[in-house]
Amino acid sequence: MQRAVNMVAQLGLRLQALPLALGRPLSCAQDVLRRTPLYDFHLAHGGKMVAFAGWSLPVQYRDSHVDSHLHTRRHCSLFDVSHMLQISVPAAAAVHLATALLENPEVKLAGLAARDSLRLEAGLCLYGSDIDEHTTPVEGSLSWTLGKRRRAAVDFPGASVIVAQLKGKVQRRRVGLMCEGAPMRAHSPILNTEGTVIGTVTSGCPSPCLKKNVAMGYVPYEYSRPGTPLLVEVRRKQQMAVVSKMPFVTTNYYTLK
């Protein structure tokens, strides 16, 4: 594994595990989709390609989504993020690098499906779903992104609103949810125990690691404390849910130094 890490460092590859949503199956319009330098490499390794944000990307490979997810947790996986311009090696060297990394038996390829469930277990936001231009860092439970200097200087976009929220309560907060029964999905209504709709699920899926259904969504501040019992409506049926701390699965990030 150290050999693979060293190779990444030498070539200057900067991979960012940013959250991604699943794409849609390819159609007859696939020729208009952009392709990363690893497109043919994905196909050669059994990648099931889907359309995502104007690109043709693998949703998974020969392994199942769950197997890929768990392998990433236990060992190491390689994701193609070059469509996000997060690669600093020449395009012509991308295949050589990926091939060299896969020579290590711990390293496997992983696609969008595993990335989505992994980022959800980690409590990471997907832009456009869990946060957008109308969400403040405080509402999105992302206050940690604002350093002390910025808070003191009040010199960042939206500071007049955000600093006031930091000092007091906000109307809504992004929270983690766990429930039994059917998986919670985006747009599922969140209700209080009296049956009144109070919010909406923004992302959700079964957790391969926890064997439970996890989700994120927005609720009024008074319902945001971990342990608060709520209801979620899934397939027109209400089921019990509880506000949970995030990340759902303890993170163990490795930083290349």
ChimeraX attribute file (.defattr): number of C-alpha atoms within 10 A of each C-alpha:
attribute: neighborCount
match mode: 1-to-1
recipient: residues
	/A:1	13
	/A:2	8
	/A:3	12
	/A:4	18
	/A:5	12
	/A:6	12
	/A:7	14
	/A:8	19
	/A:9	13
	/A:10	10
	/A:11	15
	/A:12	12
	/A:13	17
	/A:14	16
	/A:15	17
	/A:16	13
	/A:17	14
	/A:18	14
	/A:19	18
	/A:20	23
	/A:21	20
	/A:22	19
	/A:23	19
	/A:24	14
	/A:25	13
	/A:26	16
	/A:27	9
	/A:28	6
	/A:29	8
	/A:30	16
	/A:31	10
	/A:32	10
	/A:33	16
	/A:34	16
	/A:35	16
	/A:36	20
	/A:37	17
	/A:38	21
	/A:39	18
	/A:40	12
	/A:41	16
	/A:42	21
	/A:43	14
	/A:44	9
	/A:45	11
	/A:46	14
	/A:47	21
	/A:48	17
	/A:49	23
	/A:50	22
	/A:51	20
	/A:52	21
	/A:53	15
	/A:54	14
	/A:55	18
	/A:56	24
	/A:57	30
	/A:58	25
	/A:59	24
	/A:60	23
	/A:61	21
	/A:62	13
	/A:63	15
	/A:64	12
	/A:65	20
	/A:66	17
	/A:67	14
	/A:68	22
	/A:69	24
	/A:70	16
	/A:71	19
	/A:72	20
	/A:73	14
	/A:74	9
	/A:75	12
	/A:76	18
	/A:77	20
	/A:78	15
	/A:79	17
	/A:80	24
	/A:81	18
	/A:82	19
	/A:83	18
	/A:84	11
	/A:85	10
	/A:86	14
	/A:87	18
	/A:88	13
	/A:89	16
	/A:90	11
	/A:91	13
	/A:92	10
	/A:93	12
	/A:94	21
	/A:95	17
	/A:96	12
	/A:97	16
	/A:98	20
	/A:99	11
	/A:100	14
	/A:101	22
	/A:102	15
	/A:103	13
	/A:104	14
	/A:105	10
	/A:106	15
	/A:107	18
	/A:108	20
	/A:109	24
	/A:110	27
	/A:111	25
	/A:112	24
	/A:113	21
	/A:114	27
	/A:115	24
	/A:116	24
	/A:117	26
	/A:118	23
	/A:119	19
	/A:120	27
	/A:121	26
	/A:122	17
	/A:123	23
	/A:124	19
	/A:125	23
	/A:126	18
	/A:127	13
	/A:128	10
	/A:129	15
	/A:130	18
	/A:131	17
	/A:132	12
	/A:133	7
	/A:134	6
	/A:135	13
	/A:136	19
	/A:137	18
	/A:138	22
	/A:139	24
	/A:140	18
	/A:141	15
	/A:142	14
	/A:143	14
	/A:144	9
	/A:145	10
	/A:146	14
	/A:147	9
	/A:148	10
	/A:149	9
	/A:150	13
	/A:151	14
	/A:152	9
	/A:153	9
	/A:154	14
	/A:155	11
	/A:156	12
	/A:157	8
	/A:158	11
	/A:159	15
	/A:160	11
	/A:161	11
	/A:162	21
	/A:163	17
	/A:164	12
	/A:165	17
	/A:166	14
	/A:167	8
	/A:168	8
	/A:169	13
	/A:170	16
	/A:171	11
	/A:172	21
	/A:173	25
	/A:174	26
	/A:175	26
	/A:176	26
	/A:177	28
	/A:178	26
	/A:179	21
	/A:180	15
	/A:181	12
	/A:182	15
	/A:183	19
	/A:184	29
	/A:185	23
	/A:186	16
	/A:187	16
	/A:188	21
	/A:189	21
	/A:190	26
	/A:191	22
	/A:192	18
	/A:193	14
	/A:194	8
	/A:195	13
	/A:196	11
	/A:197	15
	/A:198	16
	/A:199	21
	/A:200	20
	/A:201	25
	/A:202	22
	/A:203	24
	/A:204	24
	/A:205	20
	/A:206	22
	/A:207	21
	/A:208	18
	/A:209	15
	/A:210	11
	/A:211	9
	/A:212	15
	/A:213	20
	/A:214	28
	/A:215	28
	/A:216	29
	/A:217	27
	/A:218	22
	/A:219	23
	/A:220	15
	/A:221	15
	/A:222	12
	/A:223	19
	/A:224	20
	/A:225	15
	/A:226	14
	/A:227	14
	/A:228	15
	/A:229	18
	/A:230	22
	/A:231	23
	/A:232	29
	/A:233	22
	/A:234	17
	/A:235	11
	/A:236	9
	/A:237	9
	/A:238	16
	/A:239	17
	/A:240	16
	/A:241	26
	/A:242	21
	/A:243	22
	/A:244	21
	/A:245	16
	/A:246	19
	/A:247	14
	/A:248	19
	/A:249	16
	/A:250	10
	/A:251	12
	/A:252	8
	/A:253	6
	/A:254	6
	/A:255	5
	/A:256	9
	/A:257	4
